[in-house]
Amino acid sequence: MKLFLDTNTVLRYLVDDNKSMSDACTSLFQKIEQGAIRPYISTIVLLEIYWVITSHYQIVKAKAQLYIDMILQARGLVIVEKTNFRKAFTLHRQTGIKLADCLIATQVGKGISLCTYDTEFKKLPGFRVVTPEEVVGNI
């Protein structure tokens, strides 16, 4: 299964601030390490993770860097760097979804599901959105 990881999914794995979500995300990352899931992540998501854990959670930069290193070492991880700003801006105008999320949406390739708790992504036509619980329950 090919799965694009959104910011909140990785944050729930790193920061145990919601027990049920954190447990599901931990199980998700275990499936990744077992090779049952091919993970995709973008540079934008990595930047958001780093920003949130250093600003909102006030994790010191050295520890935040270790977290990012840990993510980068995930088995089979594909880092997506290409974006389509014009398409993202059009989606933002049409749906009202945050521009950053629309930019992330342009990075999710065909045949890849987006794993997130953000229900806003469901407004995007032709987009497959799943929660970590749904993924773990189906593998």
ZAMARGU-4260 file (C-alpha; in steps of 0.2 Angstrom, whole numbers, plus 5000, padded with zeros to 4 digits):
<rodrens>
0) 5000/5000/5000 | 5006/5017/4995 | 5003/5030/5009 | 5007/5049/5009 | 5009/5055/5027
5) 5001/5071/5032 | 5009/5082/5046 | 4996/5078/5059 | 4999/5059/5057 | 5017/5060/5060
10) 5015/5073/5075 | 5003/5060/5083 | 5017/5047/5082 | 5030/5059/5089 | 5021/5068/5102
15) 5009/5057/5113 | 4996/5071/5116 | 4981/5060/5111 | 4982/5042/5117 | 4971/5034/5104
20) 4978/5043/5089 | 4996/5041/5095 | 4993/5022/5097 | 4985/5021/5080 | 5000/5031/5072
25) 5013/5020/5082 | 5004/5005/5074 | 5005/5013/5057 | 5024/5016/5059 | 5026/4998/5064
30) 5018/4993/5048 | 5029/5004/5038 | 5045/4996/5047 | 5038/4979/5043 | 5037/4984/5024
35) 5018/4983/5023 | 5016/5001/5019 | 5026/5011/5006 | 5027/5029/5015 | 5028/5045/5005
40) 5031/5062/5013 | 5034/5079/5006 | 5047/5093/5011 | 5032/5104/5015 | 5026/5091/5028
45) 5043/5089/5035 | 5045/5108/5037 | 5028/5109/5046 | 5032/5095/5058 | 5049/5103/5062
50) 5040/5120/5065 | 5026/5113/5075 | 5037/5103/5087 | 5049/5117/5090 | 5036/5131/5092
55) 5020/5124/5098 | 5027/5109/5108 | 5043/5119/5112 | 5055/5104/5109 | 5073/5109/5108
60) 5080/5110/5091 | 5093/5096/5094 | 5079/5084/5099 | 5068/5090/5084 | 5082/5087/5072
65) 5083/5069/5079 | 5064/5067/5076 | 5067/5072/5058 | 5081/5061/5056 | 5071/5046/5063
70) 5057/5050/5050 | 5070/5051/5036 | 5076/5034/5040 | 5059/5026/5039 | 5059/5010/5028
75) 5056/5014/5010 | 5052/5032/5013 | 5050/5042/4997 | 5052/5061/4999 | 5041/5071/4987
80) 5048/5088/4982 | 5039/5094/4967 | 5023/5105/4969 | 5011/5113/4958 | 5007/5131/4965
85) 4995/5136/4952 | 4985/5120/4954 | 4986/5122/4973 | 4980/5141/4972 | 4966/5136/4961
90) 4961/5122/4974 | 4962/5135/4988 | 4951/5147/4979 | 4938/5134/4975 | 4937/5125/4991
95) 4943/5137/5005 | 4955/5124/5011 | 4972/5131/5018 | 4984/5135/5004 | 4998/5125/5013
100) 4986/5109/5013 | 4982/5112/4994 | 5000/5113/4990 | 5002/5096/4999 | 4988/5089/4990
105) 4997/5093/4973 | 5011/5082/4979 | 5000/5066/4982 | 5002/5055/4967 | 4990/5044/4958
110) 4986/5028/4967 | 4993/5035/4984 | 4981/5038/4998 | 4983/5053/5010 | 4984/5047/5028
115) 4978/5061/5039 | 4965/5067/5053 | 4962/5083/5043 | 4944/5081/5036 | 4946/5096/5025
120) 4955/5085/5012 | 4939/5076/5009 | 4933/5091/5000 | 4945/5088/4986 | 4938/5078/4971
125) 4946/5062/4967 | 4956/5062/4982 | 4957/5046/4994 | 4959/5051/5012 | 4961/5038/5026
130) 4965/5039/5044 | 4978/5029/5053 | 4965/5018/5061 | 4958/5014/5044 | 4975/5009/5037
135) 4980/4999/5052 | 4963/4990/5052 | 4964/4985/5034 | 4982/4978/5034
</rodrens>
